[in-house]
């Protein structure tokens, strides 16, 4: 049973590393600030979440694993709030989202 938990811990750490690397690439490659914020938010939530879960599985049921899970719960609440606050600050600061250059006409604002 101990080997199964250890294997699950390594799988969770692997997923966490994958999401962290993909999020970092997304932050570098995305075209505007709002897309970059989405990539950064997913990196915080998914990457750090899987890493912390994997580390707590590796540690076993101790006070350290409880602290790691509490850190993960804290990140689940604060990361989306921080990303939303940054997006609103960018919007109020005048940063416009990147519009796609297609031939379609947007009729939502033409009242």
C-alpha positions in Angstrom: 0.0 0.0 0.0 2.9 2.3 0.7 4.2 1.9 -2.8 0.8 2.8 -4.3 0.7 6.1 -2.2 4.3 6.8 -3.2 3.4 6.3 -6.9 0.4 8.6 -6.6 2.6 11.2 -5.0 5.0 11.1 -7.9 2.2 11.2 -10.4 0.8 14.3 -8.6 4.2 16.0 -8.6 4.6 15.2 -12.3 1.2 16.8 -13.1 2.2 19.8 -11.0 5.5 20.2 -12.8 3.7 19.8 -16.2 1.1 22.5 -15.3 3.8 24.8 -14.0 5.9 24.5 -17.1 3.0 24.9 -19.5 1.8 27.9 -17.5 5.2 29.5 -17.6 5.3 29.0 -21.4 1.8 30.4 -21.6 2.9 33.5 -19.7 5.7 34.1 -22.2 3.8 33.3 -25.4 0.3 34.8 -24.8 -0.4 38.0 -26.8 -2.0 40.3 -24.2 -2.1 40.8 -20.4 -5.5 39.1 -19.9 -4.4 35.9 -21.6 -1.2 36.0 -19.6 -3.2 36.4 -16.4 -5.2 33.3 -17.3 -2.1 31.3 -17.8 -0.6 32.6 -14.5 -3.8 31.8 -12.6 -3.9 28.3 -13.9 -0.2 27.8 -13.0 -1.0 28.9 -9.4 -4.1 26.8 -9.0 -3.3 23.6 -10.9 0.5 23.5 -10.7 1.0 24.4 -7.1 -2.1 22.4 -6.1 -0.8 19.2 -7.6 2.7 19.8 -6.2 1.4 20.4 -2.7 -0.9 17.3 -2.9 2.0 15.2 -4.1 4.2 16.4 -1.4 1.6 15.8 1.3 1.0 12.2 0.0 4.8 11.6 0.1 5.0 12.9 3.6 2.2 10.7 5.0 -0.4 11.8 7.5 1.6 14.1 9.7 1.4 17.7 10.8 3.6 18.7 7.8 1.0 17.2 5.4 -1.8 19.0 7.2 0.2 22.3 6.7 0.7 21.6 3.0 -3.0 20.9 2.5 -3.9 24.2 4.4 -1.5 26.0 2.1 -3.2 24.4 -0.9 -6.7 25.5 0.4 -5.3 29.0 0.9 -4.1 29.1 -2.7 -7.4 27.9 -4.0 -9.1 31.0 -2.5 -6.4 33.6 -3.0 -5.1 32.9 -6.5 -8.4 33.5 -8.4 -9.1 36.6 -6.3 -5.6 38.0 -7.1 -5.9 37.3 -10.8 -9.3 38.9 -10.9 -8.0 42.0 -9.1 -5.1 42.3 -11.5 -7.4 42.0 -14.5 -9.8 44.7 -13.1 -6.8 47.0 -12.4 -5.6 46.5 -16.0 -9.1 47.2 -17.4 -9.5 50.3 -15.3 -6.0 51.4 -16.2 -7.0 51.5 -19.9 -5.5 48.3 -21.1 -7.9 47.0 -23.8 -8.2 43.3 -24.5 -6.7 42.2 -27.8 -9.5 41.9 -30.5 -9.3 39.3 -33.2 -8.9 40.8 -36.7 -11.7 39.0 -38.5 -14.2 40.3 -40.9 -17.1 39.8 -38.5 -18.9 42.8 -37.1 -19.7 42.9 -33.4 -23.3 44.1 -33.0 -23.3 44.1 -29.2 -22.1 47.7 -28.8 -24.1 49.2 -31.7 -27.2 50.4 -29.9 
